[in-house]
Each structure stands twice: as C-alpha cells, then as structure tokens.
Amino acid sequence: MKFSLALVFLATMALMVGGCGSKPNTASCSKMTSLTDVCVDYTGSSYTTTDGNAAVSTACAGLGGTYSATTCVATGKMGTCTVSSGVATEQKFYYYTPTYDATSAKTLCSATSGGTWAAAAHLGGLEDGLDDQE
C-alpha cells in the first residue's frame, strides 16, 4: 500500500507540471505522511519562477502536498532519483526515513518513469552536493 501510494503521487507530479517557461527553478513539492515521505525538486529549465512555480504549486496542492519555493531538505533522505535527466522537465525525487530504506527507495525510483538512482552520501553513494549527514 505504501509503495503504490507513493508511486501514484510521484507519477502524477511528473505528469502534471511538465512544460512551462525557460528559467531554472528552485521549487519543490513534498508529501510527508506515514505512508509517503517524498519530496520532488523541479530542476529542469521548463520550470520558471512564475509559470513553472505556479504549476508546481497548483499540482502539489491538488495532491495534498506542501509547496516550497526552496529545494527539498537533505536530512533523512535515502538518495536521489533523477527523472528526465538533462532535459527541460528534469525532476529529482527524494525518499525519506522512516518510510523508506535504501532498498525500497531504489525500487521505487526504478518504477518511476525510468529514474536513475544515486544513494545518499551518508549511505556511501554519490550525491548531488547536499550535506546528507544526520
């Protein structure tokens, strides 16, 4: 049940906010519950400060998530799942403890639009420069 709810949330966020504008973005959407501890950073160039962030905010609210004009927090994340790497709709999904461990997060990543998994630095994997020490 936990896995399927997270997959629905992630797939819906990926589909609902693609394709706006041309400036880099710093928006994120998080859903932190007992069933889904996930946050998504919208890093592709199609997300703009105005149009893209508005689309992220609207889609996030519609899914019961929390919109932020900043990036996802590093503390507690199991790693990064990059979807659509290097293209305008690139997104980075983060899975958090206690809902996920490294294995379940990696499994969910591969089930999410062909995402590429990188374990968090504090787990011995490569990461995106965020301080993952707890």
C-alpha positions as CSV (number, residue, x, y, z in Angstrom):
1,M,0.0,0.0,0.0
2,K,2.8,2.5,1.0
3,F,4.6,1.7,-2.3
4,S,1.6,2.1,-4.5
5,L,0.5,5.5,-2.9
6,A,4.0,6.9,-3.4
7,L,4.1,5.7,-7.0
8,V,0.8,7.4,-7.7
9,F,2.0,10.6,-6.1
10,L,5.2,10.6,-8.0
11,A,3.7,9.7,-11.4
12,T,1.1,12.4,-11.0
13,M,3.6,15.1,-10.1
14,A,5.8,14.1,-13.0
15,L,2.9,14.4,-15.5
16,M,1.0,17.5,-14.1
17,V,3.7,20.1,-14.1
18,G,5.8,19.5,-17.2
19,G,6.5,22.0,-19.9
20,C,6.4,25.7,-18.8
21,G,8.8,28.6,-19.4
22,S,12.6,28.7,-19.7
23,K,14.4,29.7,-16.5
24,P,15.9,27.3,-13.8
25,N,13.7,26.6,-10.8
26,T,14.0,26.2,-7.1
27,A,10.5,25.0,-6.4
28,S,9.7,21.7,-4.6
29,C,6.7,19.7,-3.5
30,S,6.7,17.4,-0.5
31,K,4.3,14.8,0.9
32,M,5.4,13.8,4.3
33,T,2.9,11.3,5.9
34,S,3.1,7.9,7.5
35,L,2.6,6.4,4.0
36,T,4.6,8.7,1.7
37,D,7.7,10.6,2.7
38,V,8.7,12.0,-0.6
39,C,9.9,15.4,-1.9
40,V,10.4,16.5,-5.5
41,D,12.8,19.2,-6.7
42,Y,11.9,20.7,-10.1
43,T,15.3,21.2,-11.6
44,G,14.6,21.3,-15.4
45,S,14.7,24.5,-17.4
46,S,11.0,24.3,-18.2
47,Y,10.1,25.4,-14.6
48,T,10.2,29.1,-14.3
49,T,10.0,31.4,-11.3
50,T,6.5,32.5,-12.3
51,D,4.8,30.0,-14.7
52,G,6.6,26.8,-13.6
53,N,6.4,27.5,-9.9
54,A,2.7,28.3,-10.2
55,A,2.2,25.0,-12.0
56,V,4.2,23.1,-9.3
57,S,2.3,24.9,-6.5
58,T,-1.2,24.1,-8.0
59,A,-0.4,20.5,-8.8
60,C,1.2,20.0,-5.4
61,A,-1.8,21.4,-3.6
62,G,-4.1,19.2,-5.6
63,L,-2.2,16.1,-4.4
64,G,-2.3,17.2,-0.7
65,G,1.4,18.0,-0.8
66,T,3.3,21.1,0.5
67,Y,4.8,23.5,-2.0
68,S,8.0,25.4,-1.2
69,A,10.0,28.0,-3.2
70,T,13.2,26.2,-2.0
71,T,14.7,22.8,-2.6
72,C,13.9,19.7,-0.6
73,V,15.7,19.2,2.7
74,A,18.7,16.9,2.8
75,T,18.3,15.4,6.3
76,G,16.9,11.9,6.3
77,K,16.9,11.3,2.6
78,M,17.9,7.9,1.3
79,G,19.1,9.2,-2.0
80,T,18.1,10.9,-5.2
81,C,16.0,9.6,-8.1
82,T,16.6,11.8,-11.2
83,V,13.9,11.6,-13.8
84,S,14.3,13.0,-17.3
85,S,17.9,13.8,-16.6
86,G,19.4,16.7,-18.6
87,V,16.2,17.7,-20.3
88,A,13.8,20.6,-19.7
89,T,11.5,18.5,-17.5
90,E,14.2,17.1,-15.2
91,Q,13.0,16.4,-11.7
92,K,14.7,15.0,-8.6
93,F,12.7,12.8,-6.3
94,Y,13.9,12.3,-2.7
95,Y,12.7,9.4,-0.4
96,Y,13.0,9.9,3.4
97,T,13.2,7.7,6.5
98,P,11.4,6.3,8.3
99,T,9.0,5.4,5.5
100,Y,11.8,4.3,3.1
101,D,15.1,2.5,3.5
102,A,17.8,2.5,0.7
103,T,16.4,-0.7,-0.9
104,S,12.7,0.4,-1.1
105,A,13.7,3.9,-2.3
106,K,15.8,2.5,-5.1
107,T,13.0,0.1,-6.1
108,L,10.5,3.0,-6.2
109,C,12.9,5.1,-8.3
110,S,13.3,2.4,-11.0
111,A,9.5,2.1,-11.1
112,T,9.1,5.9,-11.6
113,S,9.5,6.8,-15.2
114,G,12.8,5.2,-15.6
115,G,14.5,7.2,-12.9
116,T,18.3,7.0,-12.2
117,W,19.1,6.2,-8.5
118,A,22.0,7.6,-6.5
119,A,22.3,6.7,-2.8
120,A,22.8,9.5,-0.3
121,A,26.4,10.3,0.6
122,H,25.9,9.1,4.2
123,L,25.0,5.7,2.8
124,G,28.2,5.5,0.7
125,G,26.7,6.6,-2.6
126,L,27.2,9.5,-4.9
127,E,25.1,12.5,-4.3
128,D,24.4,16.0,-5.7
129,G,26.4,18.0,-3.3
130,L,23.9,18.4,-0.5
131,D,25.1,17.8,3.1
132,D,23.4,14.5,3.9
133,Q,25.0,13.9,7.3
134,E,22.4,13.4,10.1
